């Protein structure tokens, strides 16, 4: 779905007054997350110090016990 800014403004203009606060909070959360989040999944940061040959040694790691 592609929405233009004008269409979004029109939707906001049609909101009931009692919904404005909830929608404003949602938009605020969405825009602040977009500004502060890196463009990749957070889980990638967990492997930045991992062994670069980890995929070649998977059997060795699994033999030791996964997650131990």
C-alpha positions, -999 to 999 in steps of 0.1 A, spaced: 0 0 0 14 34 -10 0 64 8 9 100 0 14 126 26 -18 143 14 -38 111 18 -23 106 53 -33 141 63 -68 135 49 -71 104 71 -59 123 101 -85 150 94 -112 124 95 -101 109 129 -126 114 158 -112 137 184 -110 109 210 -86 89 188 -61 117 182 -40 110 213 -37 73 205 -28 79 169 -3 106 178 15 83 203 17 56 176 31 80 151 56 93 176 68 58 185 71 48 148 91 79 139 114 77 169 121 40 163 129 47 127 154 74 136 171 54 163 171 19 149 200 7 127 190 -5 92 196 -42 102 181 -65 127 194 -61 163 204 -97 164 233 -90 140 251 -71 167 252 -102 188 276 -119 163 301 -90 157 328 -107 178 321 -143 166 346 -167 151 347 -159 113 350 -197 107 321 -206 129 301 -221 100 330 -244 92 332 -255 128 295 -260 135 298 -298 143 325 -290 169 303 -264 185 273 -286 186 293 -315 200 301 -293 230 264 -286 236 243 -259 221 240 -227 242 263 -239 270 
